[in-house]
């Protein structure tokens, strides 16, 4: 094991970073389908599936709704920059 991974594995063994990461996931996970507004969680009576992965600093939730068939990615953003349409 490389030295960089040794510290990472040690943190998990002591549950150092895992509880905080799991809490952030529970807090931020999408709860409703963007297509039909049905709950995604089976615990809430939904028929969906949500999983989280990371790409760089972005947290991405891959979602599927069994009620309407919608699927897509929801990316959490720390900052959004938009524009105004020209008049």
Short mmCIF file of the C-alpha atoms (twelve columns), coordinates in Angstrom:
data_MODEL
# 
_entry.id   MODEL 
# 
loop_
_atom_site.group_PDB 
_atom_site.id 
_atom_site.type_symbol 
_atom_site.label_atom_id 
_atom_site.label_alt_id 
_atom_site.label_comp_id 
_atom_site.label_asym_id 
_atom_site.label_seq_id 
_atom_site.Cartn_x 
_atom_site.Cartn_y 
_atom_site.Cartn_z 
_atom_site.pdbx_PDB_model_num 
ATOM 1  C CA . UNK A 1  0.000   0.000  0.000   1 
ATOM 2  C CA . UNK A 2  1.321   3.441  -0.833  1 
ATOM 3  C CA . UNK A 3  1.925   5.986  1.876   1 
ATOM 4  C CA . UNK A 4  -0.895  8.215  0.581   1 
ATOM 5  C CA . UNK A 5  -3.459  5.432  0.809   1 
ATOM 6  C CA . UNK A 6  -2.264  4.232  4.187   1 
ATOM 7  C CA . UNK A 7  -3.530  7.405  5.883   1 
ATOM 8  C CA . UNK A 8  -6.848  7.153  4.069   1 
ATOM 9  C CA . UNK A 9  -7.383  3.518  5.099   1 
ATOM 10 C CA . UNK A 10 -6.412  4.368  8.673   1 
ATOM 11 C CA . UNK A 11 -9.040  7.111  8.856   1 
ATOM 12 C CA . UNK A 12 -11.766 4.674  7.813   1 
ATOM 13 C CA . UNK A 13 -10.551 2.033  10.258  1 
ATOM 14 C CA . UNK A 14 -11.021 4.527  13.082  1 
ATOM 15 C CA . UNK A 15 -14.291 5.783  11.540  1 
ATOM 16 C CA . UNK A 16 -12.651 9.211  11.297  1 
ATOM 17 C CA . UNK A 17 -14.159 10.572 8.069   1 
ATOM 18 C CA . UNK A 18 -16.950 8.055  7.426   1 
ATOM 19 C CA . UNK A 19 -19.656 9.281  9.863   1 
ATOM 20 C CA . UNK A 20 -19.410 12.864 8.596   1 
ATOM 21 C CA . UNK A 21 -19.476 11.715 4.952   1 
ATOM 22 C CA . UNK A 22 -22.489 9.456  5.569   1 
ATOM 23 C CA . UNK A 23 -24.317 12.318 7.285   1 
ATOM 24 C CA . UNK A 24 -23.635 14.659 4.336   1 
ATOM 25 C CA . UNK A 25 -25.004 11.989 1.983   1 
ATOM 26 C CA . UNK A 26 -28.195 11.586 4.053   1 
ATOM 27 C CA . UNK A 27 -28.627 15.372 4.205   1 
ATOM 28 C CA . UNK A 28 -27.995 16.093 0.505   1 
ATOM 29 C CA . UNK A 29 -29.415 13.067 -1.350  1 
ATOM 30 C CA . UNK A 30 -32.262 14.022 -3.731  1 
ATOM 31 C CA . UNK A 31 -35.558 12.965 -2.179  1 
ATOM 32 C CA . UNK A 32 -37.981 13.496 -5.059  1 
ATOM 33 C CA . UNK A 33 -37.913 12.783 -8.780  1 
ATOM 34 C CA . UNK A 34 -37.334 15.950 -10.855 1 
ATOM 35 C CA . UNK A 35 -39.660 14.505 -13.525 1 
ATOM 36 C CA . UNK A 36 -42.770 13.527 -11.551 1 
ATOM 37 C CA . UNK A 37 -42.110 14.578 -7.905  1 
ATOM 38 C CA . UNK A 38 -42.624 11.018 -6.563  1 
ATOM 39 C CA . UNK A 39 -40.348 10.121 -3.623  1 
ATOM 40 C CA . UNK A 40 -37.226 8.271  -4.783  1 
ATOM 41 C CA . UNK A 41 -36.484 6.446  -1.533  1 
ATOM 42 C CA . UNK A 42 -38.056 3.046  -0.959  1 
ATOM 43 C CA . UNK A 43 -38.413 4.013  2.705   1 
ATOM 44 C CA . UNK A 44 -40.660 6.915  1.646   1 
ATOM 45 C CA . UNK A 45 -42.812 4.736  -0.614  1 
ATOM 46 C CA . UNK A 46 -40.856 5.547  -3.776  1 
ATOM 47 C CA . UNK A 47 -39.602 3.285  -6.524  1 
ATOM 48 C CA . UNK A 48 -36.288 4.993  -7.196  1 
ATOM 49 C CA . UNK A 49 -32.588 4.484  -6.874  1 
ATOM 50 C CA . UNK A 50 -29.963 7.084  -6.000  1 
ATOM 51 C CA . UNK A 51 -26.230 6.584  -5.710  1 
ATOM 52 C CA . UNK A 52 -23.460 9.124  -5.161  1 
ATOM 53 C CA . UNK A 53 -20.026 9.428  -6.693  1 
ATOM 54 C CA . UNK A 54 -17.406 12.143 -6.878  1 
ATOM 55 C CA . UNK A 55 -15.619 13.670 -9.816  1 
ATOM 56 C CA . UNK A 56 -13.001 16.130 -8.655  1 
ATOM 57 C CA . UNK A 57 -14.641 18.433 -6.126  1 
ATOM 58 C CA . UNK A 58 -18.158 17.757 -7.470  1 
ATOM 59 C CA . UNK A 59 -20.608 15.417 -5.775  1 
ATOM 60 C CA . UNK A 60 -22.829 13.689 -8.327  1 
ATOM 61 C CA . UNK A 61 -26.058 11.832 -7.533  1 
ATOM 62 C CA . UNK A 62 -27.109 9.357  -10.211 1 
ATOM 63 C CA . UNK A 63 -30.881 8.962  -10.002 1 
ATOM 64 C CA . UNK A 64 -33.500 6.651  -11.479 1 
ATOM 65 C CA . UNK A 65 -37.254 6.906  -10.907 1 
ATOM 66 C CA . UNK A 66 -39.189 3.667  -11.338 1 
ATOM 67 C CA . UNK A 67 -42.514 5.538  -11.351 1 
ATOM 68 C CA . UNK A 68 -41.909 7.619  -14.507 1 
ATOM 69 C CA . UNK A 69 -38.656 6.184  -15.884 1 
ATOM 70 C CA . UNK A 70 -36.665 9.436  -15.497 1 
ATOM 71 C CA . UNK A 71 -32.942 9.017  -15.010 1 
ATOM 72 C CA . UNK A 72 -30.145 11.527 -14.786 1 
ATOM 73 C CA . UNK A 73 -27.373 13.089 -12.770 1 
ATOM 74 C CA . UNK A 74 -27.857 15.779 -10.152 1 
ATOM 75 C CA . UNK A 75 -24.620 17.649 -9.419  1 
ATOM 76 C CA . UNK A 76 -24.258 19.659 -6.231  1 
ATOM 77 C CA . UNK A 77 -22.595 22.980 -6.886  1 
ATOM 78 C CA . UNK A 78 -21.068 25.344 -4.381  1 
ATOM 79 C CA . UNK A 79 -21.648 28.249 -6.759  1 
ATOM 80 C CA . UNK A 80 -23.747 28.764 -9.872  1 
ATOM 81 C CA . UNK A 81 -23.019 31.510 -12.383 1 
ATOM 82 C CA . UNK A 82 -25.851 32.337 -14.747 1 
ATOM 83 C CA . UNK A 83 -26.556 34.961 -17.355 1 
ATOM 84 C CA . UNK A 84 -29.385 37.258 -18.330 1 
ATOM 85 C CA . UNK A 85 -30.877 37.137 -21.765 1 
ATOM 86 C CA . UNK A 86 -30.107 40.080 -24.036 1 
ATOM 87 C CA . UNK A 87 -33.010 42.461 -24.488 1 
# 
